[in-house]
Amino acid sequence: MAVKMVAPGCEFYPEGETEVLTLFDLQIPGSTERMHRERAAWQEHSEIEALDSDHFVLIIRAGWCIRLAA
């Protein structure tokens, strides 16, 4: 069964509050270290949420990048 993914319209995203979500499967070798490196790079602009014991999401609040570019 094919699944069609459709991006939500622009009105779904609040202006200047863009987030990037990256899913990490910690069962894959090296993914834990990569997740922590990415978190350290984004520092206070990111957080990690657990989905279950093996899957985590790195949330990067990138709205500040847009403000810097303006």
C-alpha angles and dihedrals in degrees: 000000000000118000118209115210118205123191114231118250122265091260088069092069120067110233112267094005101100117159130193117207121200120186118214123197103203091198087076112087113253096014094109092055091045092051092052092046091053091047091051091050093054095037113172092008092069145049138187124234125190119229093180136327093292104031127067134172123218108210115201117190099209098174089104089064090061091051091051092052093052 
